Amino acid sequence: MMRFAQPDLARITELLRSAMGEGDPFAAYALGTWYCQGEKGLGIGQDPRRAFLLYMEAALRGDKDAVFEVRRCYTHGIGIDMDTE
């Protein structure tokens, strides 16, 4: 039976934060997703406002998935006031 090593989530988080600091839009998007959903294994609680800000940062840096998430946040009022117009 094959066994796979468990990923080092703390190290992954550290690398994502470092990449985000260097301007990597995917890193901001990935961290935003963790904050949007909460990532208990990393000790990251659900924080919709922080998720929205990370998605916005990623979208402004060109991440197309983050653009969709920013729209979803506005539409459903996730971390930002709902767009009623």
Secondary structure, DSSP 4 states (H G I P E B T S, - for coil): ----PPP-HHHHHHHHHHHHHTT-HHHHHHHHHHHHH-BGGGTB---HHHHHHHHHHHHHTT-HHHHHHHHHHHHHTSSS-----
